[in-house]
Each structure stands twice: as C-alpha cells, then as structure tokens.
C-alpha cells in the first residue's frame, strides 16, 4: 500500500491548478487584453488591406504590438502574496510548471489561436488568401527560404526567440522585490535590443563580405539569406541554450525559496 508521504511526493496537476486560484483575476485580465489585442490588430491589418494602402508597415507595427503583449505575459504574476504562496502545499516544480505553462503555453494558445483562427475563418468566408501566405507570396519570402513552405520551422524559430524574452521577464518578476513591472519591461526591451543588435551585426557582416567578394550586393534575396543561414543557426542555438538556462534559473529561485515577496 502506498503511504501518504509517497503520494504527497508525487507531481500533482491538481495542486498546480490550485495555484491559479491566487492569480485568477490577474490571469483573466491579461488573457482578455491579449485576446482583444490579437483580434484588434488582425482586423486593423485586414482593414488596411481592404482600403488599398501599403499595409506592410501596419502589419509590421501591429505584429510587434501583439508580440510585446505575448512577451509580457509573466507580468501577470507581478502582484502576488509570496507569504501565501509559501503556505501552499504545492511542490517547487509544480509552482515553476504553473508559471511556465501560463506564460508560454496558455498565452500562445490564446494569442496565436485567435490570430490564426480568425484568419482561417476570414479566408473561408471571403475566399481570400490567408494573411500569412499572402505576405509570404507578395514579398517573396518563400523564395528567400529556398522555395520551401517552412511555416512550422519559422514558427519554431520565432518561439525559441520569444521564449527567451518571456523567460527573461519571468525571471525579473520572480527575482525582484520592488518595481517588478518596470524591471520586467526592461528585461524584455533588453532582449529585443540584443536580438536586433546581433541580427544587425550579422547582416552587416554578410553585406560587407558580399561587397568585398563581388563588388556589390546581390539583387537576389535568396543568395543573401543563403549566406546568413549559418550565422542564424548559431544565433538560434545560442537562444536555445539561453532558454534552457533561464528555465533552470527560474526553477532554482523557486526551489530555494528566493522568490521575492
């Protein structure tokens, strides 16, 4: 017969779900904001397209807004009572799992689910090309990706980078005692700046190499992307390592009871 102690030592989804009761209000507000942002930005892009304007700057800007809302999901936990959290019977791995599942999985399902769900319904009703495919076809993204419809690969690469930003915000929120929202924002913008800086340096280095070799930049995007692929493989490998590191650091904070109240 299994003892109560052995049963308590087991991972419990029920205990993990009970943690959500402490954040019920904050999670509801965040998910509502995330859903409305995703829906509103998508509809604004479609409106711009219907009016016949140059929608790409609008698409880029509104996609960035949706991304920022996604990255800031851990701010849901900025206001918390860690004294009460410490009294919960949940194990550290259950608390950690709850933070990770909500910050990454739940927020992704809501934001991406609404975006692609509405896009699918819109395309089904109007018989128009889905927004993602329209952008790829119009701006010849598939040609730059060697004519491979790598939507899943692009999504995974985007998630690796997004997870790094989300985990950075989560770590700041868990680690800091004061000004958690401000420090979470700083963590996100710091990661965005670093990612942009690395991409810019990579592009500049490739351009300089191209000019030094051929005397001018290639007019074919796929050739430029071809030369950047090895560098971006290394960059995304670094992001994967960084994600794993931040996962471990976040868990260690909770396991050692260092989460600030």
Order of alpha helices (4+ residues) and beta strands (2+ residues): alpha-alpha-alpha-alpha-alpha-alpha-alpha-alpha-alpha-alpha-alpha-alpha
